[in-house]
Amino acid sequence: MEKPNFTSVVFFYTNIALQHLGIVKNPLTDKVEKNLEIAKYTIDTLDMLKEKTKGNLEENEEKLLASTISDLKLTYVKMKETEDKTEEEEEKKEERKGEERREKKG
């Protein structure tokens, strides 16, 4: 196995984020396991890494990290919006069911 380098660290955290965004399967379970809270934490970790390494990275490493964080944040926002919309729709369905039950009783 090769020695870890900065790029491999970025790819490691990116893969974790993508797993928790529900984009790639967890290699241990071979299942898609979406957890936006962990995805956000992982993206925030990369963001912190960017701040802590500022001025110490090669240009290509800075670009890789910046573009990776940007892409992950955009994907997170899209997934969060989709999840919020789904939750709203489920709540509306439950409200309608409750209204229908009340109408049948009344």
TORPAVO-876125 format. One record per residue: residue in three letters; chain; x, y, z of N, C-alpha, C, O in turn. Coordinates in steps of 0.05 Angstrom, whole numbers, plus 32768, in hexadecimal, padded with zeros to 4 digits. Layout:
N
+-----+---+------+------+------+-------+-------+-------+------+------+------+------+------+------+
!   r ! c ! n_px ! n_py ! n_pz ! ca_px ! ca_py ! ca_pz ! c_px ! c_py ! c_pz ! o_px ! o_py ! o_pz !
+-----+---+------+------+------+-------+-------+-------+------+------+------+------+------+------+
! Ala ! A !    X !    Y !    Z !     X !     Y !     Z !    X !    Y !    Z !    X !    Y !    Z !
...
+-----+---+------+------+------+-------+-------+-------+------+------+------+------+------+------+
END
This chain:
106
+-----+---+------+------+------+-------+-------+-------+------+------+------+------+------+------+
!   r ! c ! n_px ! n_py ! n_pz ! ca_px ! ca_py ! ca_pz ! c_px ! c_py ! c_pz ! o_px ! o_py ! o_pz !
+-----+---+------+------+------+-------+-------+-------+------+------+------+------+------+------+
! Met ! A ! 8011 ! 7FE8 ! 8000 !  8000 !  8000 !  8000 ! 8012 ! 8019 ! 8000 ! 8027 ! 801A ! 800D !
! Glu ! A ! 8009 ! 802D ! 7FF1 !  8019 !  8045 !  7FEF ! 8016 ! 8056 ! 8008 ! 8003 ! 8053 ! 8018 !
! Lys ! A ! 802A ! 8067 ! 800D !  8028 !  807A !  8023 ! 8012 ! 808E ! 801D ! 800E ! 8096 ! 8006 !
! Pro ! A ! 8003 ! 8096 ! 8032 !  7FEE !  80AA !  802C ! 7FFA ! 80C4 ! 8024 ! 800F ! 80CC ! 802D !
! Asn ! A ! 7FEC ! 80D2 ! 8013 !  7FF4 !  80ED !  800B ! 7FDB ! 80FF ! 800D ! 7FC5 ! 80F5 ! 8013 !
! Phe ! A ! 7FDE ! 8118 ! 8008 !  7FC8 !  812B !  800C ! 7FB0 ! 8123 ! 7FFA ! 7F99 ! 8124 ! 8003 !
! Thr ! A ! 7FB6 ! 811D ! 7FE1 !  7FA0 !  8116 !  7FCF ! 7F91 ! 80FD ! 7FD9 ! 7F78 ! 80FD ! 7FD7 !
! Ser ! A ! 7F9F ! 80EA ! 7FE3 !  7F91 !  80D2 !  7FED ! 7F7F ! 80D8 ! 8005 ! 7F6A ! 80CC ! 8009 !
! Val ! A ! 7F88 ! 80EB ! 8016 !  7F78 !  80F4 !  802D ! 7F5E ! 8101 ! 8023 ! 7F49 ! 80FC ! 802D !
! Val ! A ! 7F61 ! 8112 ! 800F !  7F49 !  8120 !  8004 ! 7F36 ! 810B ! 7FF8 ! 7F1E ! 810D ! 7FFD !
! Phe ! A ! 7F41 ! 80F8 ! 7FE9 !  7F2F !  80E4 !  7FDD ! 7F22 ! 80D2 ! 7FF2 ! 7F0B ! 80CA ! 7FEF !
! Phe ! A ! 7F31 ! 80CD ! 8007 !  7F26 !  80BD !  801D ! 7F0D ! 80CA ! 8029 ! 7EF8 ! 80BE ! 802C !
! Tyr ! A ! 7F0F ! 80E4 ! 8030 !  7EF9 !  80F2 !  803C ! 7EE3 ! 80F7 ! 8027 ! 7ECB ! 80F7 ! 802E !
! Thr ! A ! 7EEA ! 80FB ! 800E !  7ED6 !  80FE !  7FF9 ! 7EC5 ! 80E5 ! 7FF6 ! 7EAD ! 80E7 ! 7FF4 !
! Asn ! A ! 7ED2 ! 80CE ! 7FF7 !  7EC3 !  80B5 !  7FF4 ! 7EB0 ! 80B1 ! 800C ! 7E99 ! 80A8 ! 8008 !
! Ile ! A ! 7EB9 ! 80B8 ! 8024 !  7EA7 !  80B7 !  803B ! 7E8F ! 80C9 ! 8037 ! 7E78 ! 80C1 ! 803D !
! Ala ! A ! 7E94 ! 80E1 ! 802E !  7E7E !  80F4 !  802A ! 7E6B ! 80E9 ! 8015 ! 7E52 ! 80EB ! 8018 !
! Leu ! A ! 7E75 ! 80DF ! 7FFF !  7E64 !  80D5 !  7FE9 ! 7E54 ! 80BD ! 7FF3 ! 7E3D ! 80B9 ! 7FEB !
! Gln ! A ! 7E5F ! 80AC ! 8004 !  7E50 !  8096 !  800F ! 7E38 ! 80A1 ! 8020 ! 7E22 ! 8096 ! 801D !
! His ! A ! 7E3D ! 80B4 ! 8030 !  7E28 !  80BF !  8041 ! 7E15 ! 80D2 ! 8033 ! 7DFF ! 80D8 ! 803D !
! Leu ! A ! 7E1C ! 80DB ! 801B !  7E0A !  80E9 !  800B ! 7DF7 ! 80D6 ! 7FFB ! 7DE4 ! 80DE ! 7FEE !
! Gly ! A ! 7DFE ! 80BD ! 7FFD !  7DEE !  80A8 !  7FEF ! 7DF5 ! 80A5 ! 7FD2 ! 7DE4 ! 809C ! 7FC2 !
! Ile ! A ! 7E0D ! 80AD ! 7FCB !  7E15 !  80AC !  7FAF ! 7E24 ! 8092 ! 7FA8 ! 7E21 ! 8087 ! 7F93 !
! Val ! A ! 7E34 ! 808A ! 7FBB !  7E43 !  8070 !  7FB7 ! 7E3C ! 805D ! 7FCE ! 7E35 ! 8065 ! 7FE4 !
! Lys ! A ! 7E3F ! 8044 ! 7FC8 !  7E3A !  802F !  7FDC ! 7E50 ! 802E ! 7FF1 ! 7E67 ! 8034 ! 7FEC !
! Asn ! A ! 7E48 ! 8027 ! 8009 !  7E5B !  8021 !  801E ! 7E68 ! 8006 ! 8016 ! 7E5B ! 7FF2 ! 8012 !
! Pro ! A ! 7E83 ! 8006 ! 8014 !  7E90 !  7FED !  800A ! 7E8E ! 7FD6 ! 801E ! 7E90 ! 7FBF ! 8017 !
! Leu ! A ! 7E89 ! 7FDD ! 8038 !  7E87 !  7FC7 !  804C ! 7E6C ! 7FB9 ! 804B ! 7E6A ! 7FA1 ! 8050 !
! Thr ! A ! 7E57 ! 7FC9 ! 8045 !  7E3C !  7FBD !  8045 ! 7E31 ! 7FB9 ! 8029 ! 7E1D ! 7FAB ! 8026 !
! Asp ! A ! 7E3E ! 7FC5 ! 8015 !  7E35 !  7FC5 !  7FFA ! 7E19 ! 7FD0 ! 7FF7 ! 7E09 ! 7FC8 ! 7FE5 !
! Lys ! A ! 7E13 ! 7FE4 ! 8008 !  7DF9 !  7FF1 !  8007 ! 7DFD ! 8010 ! 8007 ! 7E11 ! 801A ! 8010 !
! Val ! A ! 7DE9 ! 801E ! 7FFC !  7DE9 !  803B !  7FFD ! 7DDE ! 8042 ! 8018 ! 7DC7 ! 803B ! 801F !
! Glu ! A ! 7DED ! 8051 ! 8027 !  7DE5 !  8059 !  8042 ! 7DE7 ! 8077 ! 8044 ! 7DFD ! 8082 ! 8049 !
! Lys ! A ! 7DD1 ! 8085 ! 8041 !  7DD1 !  80A2 !  8041 ! 7DCE ! 80AD ! 805E ! 7DBD ! 80A5 ! 806D !
! Asn ! A ! 7DE0 ! 80BF ! 8065 !  7DE0 !  80CC !  807F ! 7DEB ! 80E8 ! 807B ! 7E03 ! 80EC ! 807B !
! Leu ! A ! 7DD9 ! 80FC ! 8076 !  7DE2 !  8117 !  806F ! 7DF1 ! 8124 ! 8086 ! 7E01 ! 8136 ! 8081 !
! Glu ! A ! 7DEB ! 811D ! 809F !  7DF9 !  8128 !  80B6 ! 7E17 ! 8121 ! 80B5 ! 7E28 ! 8132 ! 80B9 !
! Ile ! A ! 7E1D ! 8108 ! 80B0 !  7E39 !  80FF !  80AE ! 7E46 ! 810B ! 8095 ! 7E5D ! 8112 ! 8095 !
! Ala ! A ! 7E36 ! 810C ! 807F !  7E41 !  8118 !  8066 ! 7E4A ! 8135 ! 806C ! 7E5F ! 813D ! 8063 !
! Lys ! A ! 7E39 ! 8144 ! 8079 !  7E3F !  8160 !  807F ! 7E58 ! 8162 ! 8091 ! 7E69 ! 8173 ! 808C !
! Tyr ! A ! 7E59 ! 8151 ! 80A5 !  7E71 !  8151 !  80B7 ! 7E8A ! 814B ! 80A7 ! 7E9F ! 8158 ! 80AC !
! Thr ! A ! 7E89 ! 8139 ! 8094 !  7EA0 !  8132 !  8084 ! 7EA8 ! 8149 ! 8072 ! 7EC0 ! 814F ! 806F !
! Ile ! A ! 7E95 ! 8156 ! 8066 !  7E9A !  816D !  8055 ! 7EA6 ! 8184 ! 8066 ! 7EB9 ! 8191 ! 805E !
! Asp ! A ! 7E9C ! 8188 ! 807E !  7EA7 !  819C !  8090 ! 7EC3 ! 8195 ! 8098 ! 7ED4 ! 81A7 ! 809C !
! Thr ! A ! 7EC9 ! 817B ! 809B !  7EE4 !  8173 !  80A1 ! 7EF8 ! 817A ! 808B ! 7F0E ! 8184 ! 8090 !
! Leu ! A ! 7EEF ! 8176 ! 8072 !  7F00 !  817E !  805B ! 7F03 ! 819C ! 805B ! 7F19 ! 81A6 ! 8055 !
! Asp ! A ! 7EEE ! 81AB ! 8061 !  7EF0 !  81C8 !  8063 ! 7F04 ! 81D1 ! 8078 ! 7F14 ! 81E3 ! 8073 !
! Met ! A ! 7F03 ! 81C4 ! 808F !  7F16 !  81CA !  80A4 ! 7F33 ! 81C4 ! 809B ! 7F45 ! 81D3 ! 80A1 !
! Leu ! A ! 7F36 ! 81AD ! 808D !  7F50 !  81A6 !  8083 ! 7F5B ! 81BB ! 806F ! 7F72 ! 81C2 ! 806F !
! Lys ! A ! 7F49 ! 81C6 ! 8060 !  7F50 !  81DB !  804D ! 7F5B ! 81F4 ! 805C ! 7F6F ! 81FF ! 8054 !
! Glu ! A ! 7F4D ! 81FB ! 8071 !  7F55 !  8213 !  8080 ! 7F6F ! 820E ! 808F ! 7F81 ! 8220 ! 808F !
! Lys ! A ! 7F72 ! 81F6 ! 809A !  7F8A !  81F0 !  80AA ! 7FA3 ! 81ED ! 8099 ! 7FBA ! 81F0 ! 80A3 !
! Thr ! A ! 7FA0 ! 81E6 ! 807F !  7FB7 !  81E1 !  806E ! 7FBC ! 81F9 ! 805B ! 7FCE ! 81F8 ! 804A !
! Lys ! A ! 7FAD ! 820E ! 805E !  7FB0 !  8226 !  804D ! 7FCD ! 822F ! 804D ! 7FD9 ! 8234 ! 8062 !
! Gly ! A ! 7FD7 ! 8233 ! 8035 !  7FF3 !  823C !  8032 ! 8008 ! 8225 ! 8033 ! 801F ! 822A ! 802F !
! Asn ! A ! 7FFF ! 820D ! 8039 !  8011 !  81F7 !  803B ! 800E ! 81E2 ! 8025 ! 801B ! 81CD ! 8025 !
! Leu ! A ! 7FFB ! 81E7 ! 8013 !  7FF5 !  81D3 !  7FFE ! 8001 ! 81DC ! 7FE4 ! 8005 ! 81F3 ! 7FDF !
! Glu ! A ! 8006 ! 81C8 ! 7FD3 !  800D !  81CE !  7FB7 ! 7FF4 ! 81D8 ! 7FA9 ! 7FDE ! 81D2 ! 7FB1 !
! Glu ! A ! 7FF8 ! 81E6 ! 7F93 !  7FE2 !  81F2 !  7F85 ! 7FCD ! 81DD ! 7F7C ! 7FB5 ! 81E1 ! 7F7F !
! Asn ! A ! 7FD7 ! 81C6 ! 7F72 !  7FC4 !  81B2 !  7F69 ! 7FB5 ! 81A6 ! 7F80 ! 7F9E ! 819E ! 7F7D !
! Glu ! A ! 7FC1 ! 81A4 ! 7F98 !  7FB3 !  819A !  7FB0 ! 7F9E ! 81AD ! 7FB9 ! 7F88 ! 81A5 ! 7FC0 !
! Glu ! A ! 7FA4 ! 81C7 ! 7FB8 !  7F90 !  81DC !  7FC0 ! 7F78 ! 81DB ! 7FAD ! 7F61 ! 81DC ! 7FB6 !
! Lys ! A ! 7F7D ! 81D8 ! 7F93 !  7F68 !  81D7 !  7F7F ! 7F57 ! 81BE ! 7F83 ! 7F3E ! 81C0 ! 7F82 !
! Leu ! A ! 7F64 ! 81A8 ! 7F87 !  7F55 !  818F !  7F8C ! 7F43 ! 8191 ! 7FA4 ! 7F2B ! 818A ! 7FA3 !
! Leu ! A ! 7F4E ! 819B ! 7FBA !  7F3E !  819D !  7FD3 ! 7F27 ! 81B1 ! 7FCF ! 7F11 ! 81AB ! 7FD7 !
! Ala ! A ! 7F2C ! 81C8 ! 7FC4 !  7F17 !  81DD !  7FC0 ! 7F01 ! 81D2 ! 7FAE ! 7EE9 ! 81D6 ! 7FB4 !
! Ser ! A ! 7F08 ! 81C6 ! 7F98 !  7EF3 !  81BC !  7F85 ! 7EE4 ! 81A5 ! 7F91 ! 7ECC ! 81A2 ! 7F8D !
! Thr ! A ! 7EF1 ! 8194 ! 7FA0 !  7EE4 !  817D !  7FAD ! 7ED0 ! 8187 ! 7FC1 ! 7EB9 ! 817E ! 7FC2 !
! Ile ! A ! 7ED8 ! 819A ! 7FD2 !  7EC6 !  81A5 !  7FE6 ! 7EAE ! 81B2 ! 7FD9 ! 7E97 ! 81AF ! 7FE2 !
! Ser ! A ! 7EB3 ! 81C2 ! 7FC4 !  7E9E !  81CF !  7FB6 ! 7E89 ! 81BB ! 7FAB ! 7E71 ! 81BF ! 7FAE !
! Asp ! A ! 7E94 ! 81A7 ! 7F9D !  7E82 !  8192 !  7F92 ! 7E72 ! 8184 ! 7FA7 ! 7E5A ! 817F ! 7FA4 !
! Leu ! A ! 7E7F ! 817D ! 7FBD !  7E71 !  816F !  7FD3 ! 7E5B ! 8180 ! 7FE0 ! 7E46 ! 8177 ! 7FE6 !
! Lys ! A ! 7E62 ! 819A ! 7FE3 !  7E4E !  81AC !  7FEF ! 7E35 ! 81AF ! 7FDD ! 7E1F ! 81AF ! 7FE6 !
! Leu ! A ! 7E3A ! 81B2 ! 7FC3 !  7E23 !  81B4 !  7FB0 ! 7E12 ! 819A ! 7FB1 ! 7DFA ! 819C ! 7FB0 !
! Thr ! A ! 7E1F ! 8184 ! 7FB1 !  7E11 !  816A !  7FB2 ! 7E01 ! 8168 ! 7FCD ! 7DEA ! 815F ! 7FCD !
! Tyr ! A ! 7E0E ! 8170 ! 7FE3 !  7E00 !  816F !  7FFD ! 7DE7 ! 8180 ! 7FFC ! 7DD2 ! 8177 ! 8005 !
! Val ! A ! 7DE9 ! 8199 ! 7FF2 !  7DD2 !  81AB !  7FF1 ! 7DBB ! 819E ! 7FE0 ! 7DA4 ! 819F ! 7FE8 !
! Lys ! A ! 7DC2 ! 8192 ! 7FCA !  7DAD !  8185 !  7FB9 ! 7DA0 ! 816E ! 7FC8 ! 7D88 ! 816B ! 7FC8 !
! Met ! A ! 7DB0 ! 815E ! 7FD5 !  7DA6 !  8147 !  7FE4 ! 7D94 ! 8150 ! 7FFB ! 7D7F ! 8144 ! 8001 !
! Lys ! A ! 7D9D ! 8165 ! 8009 !  7D8E !  8170 !  8020 ! 7D73 ! 817B ! 8016 ! 7D5F ! 8176 ! 8023 !
! Glu ! A ! 7D73 ! 8189 ! 8000 !  7D5A !  8194 !  7FF6 ! 7D47 ! 817D ! 7FEE ! 7D2F ! 817F ! 7FF4 !
! Thr ! A ! 7D52 ! 8168 ! 7FE2 !  7D41 !  8151 !  7FDA ! 7D36 ! 8144 ! 7FF3 ! 7D1E ! 813D ! 7FF4 !
! Glu ! A ! 7D47 ! 8141 ! 8008 !  7D3E !  8134 !  8020 ! 7D28 ! 8145 ! 802E ! 7D14 ! 813A ! 8038 !
! Asp ! A ! 7D2D ! 815F ! 802F !  7D19 !  8171 !  803C ! 7CFE ! 8170 ! 802D ! 7CE9 ! 8170 ! 8039 !
! Lys ! A ! 7D00 ! 8170 ! 8012 !  7CE7 !  816F !  8002 ! 7CD8 ! 8155 ! 8007 ! 7CC0 ! 8155 ! 8009 !
! Thr ! A ! 7CE7 ! 813F ! 8008 !  7CDB !  8125 !  800E ! 7CCD ! 8125 ! 8029 ! 7CB7 ! 811A ! 802C !
! Glu ! A ! 7CDB ! 8130 ! 803D !  7CCF !  8131 !  8058 ! 7CB6 ! 8142 ! 8058 ! 7CA2 ! 813B ! 8065 !
! Glu ! A ! 7CB6 ! 8158 ! 804A !  7C9E !  8169 !  8048 ! 7C87 ! 815A ! 803B ! 7C70 ! 815B ! 8045 !
! Glu ! A ! 7C8C ! 814C ! 8026 !  7C78 !  813C !  8018 ! 7C6C ! 8127 ! 802B ! 7C54 ! 8122 ! 802B !
! Glu ! A ! 7C7D ! 811A ! 803A !  7C74 !  8105 !  804D ! 7C62 ! 8111 ! 8063 ! 7C4E ! 8106 ! 806A !
! Glu ! A ! 7C6A ! 8129 ! 806C !  7C5A !  8137 !  8081 ! 7C3F ! 813E ! 8075 ! 7C2A ! 813B ! 8083 !
! Lys ! A ! 7C3E ! 8147 ! 805D !  7C25 !  814F !  8050 ! 7C13 ! 8136 ! 804D ! 7BFB ! 8137 ! 8051 !
! Lys ! A ! 7C1F ! 811F ! 8045 !  7C10 !  8107 !  8042 ! 7C03 ! 80FF ! 805D ! 7BEC ! 80F7 ! 805E !
! Glu ! A ! 7C13 ! 8100 ! 8072 !  7C09 !  80F9 !  808D ! 7BF2 ! 810C ! 8095 ! 7BDF ! 8103 ! 80A1 !
! Glu ! A ! 7BF5 ! 8126 ! 808F !  7BE0 !  8139 !  8095 ! 7BC6 ! 8132 ! 8087 ! 7BB0 ! 8133 ! 8092 !
! Arg ! A ! 7BC8 ! 812B ! 806D !  7BB1 !  8124 !  805D ! 7BA4 ! 810A ! 8068 ! 7B8B ! 8109 ! 8069 !
! Lys ! A ! 7BB4 ! 80F7 ! 8070 !  7BA9 !  80DE !  807B ! 7B9A ! 80E4 ! 8095 ! 7B84 ! 80D9 ! 809A !
! Gly ! A ! 7BA5 ! 80F6 ! 80A5 !  7B98 !  80FE !  80BE ! 7B7E ! 810B ! 80B9 ! 7B6A ! 8106 ! 80C6 !
! Glu ! A ! 7B7D ! 811D ! 80A5 !  7B64 !  812B !  809E ! 7B4F ! 8117 ! 8093 ! 7B38 ! 8119 ! 809A !
! Glu ! A ! 7B58 ! 8104 ! 8083 !  7B46 !  80F0 !  8079 ! 7B3A ! 80DF ! 808F ! 7B22 ! 80D9 ! 808F !
! Arg ! A ! 7B4A ! 80D8 ! 80A3 !  7B40 !  80C8 !  80B9 ! 7B2C ! 80D8 ! 80C9 ! 7B17 ! 80CD ! 80D2 !
! Arg ! A ! 7B32 ! 80F2 ! 80CE !  7B1F !  8103 !  80DD ! 7B04 ! 8106 ! 80CE ! 7AEF ! 8106 ! 80DA !
! Glu ! A ! 7B06 ! 8108 ! 80B3 !  7AEE !  810B !  80A3 ! 7ADD ! 80F1 ! 80A4 ! 7AC5 ! 80F3 ! 80A5 !
! Lys ! A ! 7AEA ! 80DA ! 80A4 !  7ADC !  80C1 !  80A5 ! 7ACE ! 80BE ! 80C0 ! 7AB8 ! 80B3 ! 80C2 !
! Lys ! A ! 7ADB ! 80C7 ! 80D5 !  7AD0 !  80C5 !  80F0 ! 7AB9 ! 80D9 ! 80F4 ! 7AA5 ! 80D4 ! 8102 !
! Gly ! A ! 7ABC ! 80F0 ! 80E8 !  7AA9 !  8106 !  80EC ! 7A93 ! 8106 ! 80DA ! 7A81 ! 8117 ! 80DB !
+-----+---+------+------+------+-------+-------+-------+------+------+------+------+------+------+
END
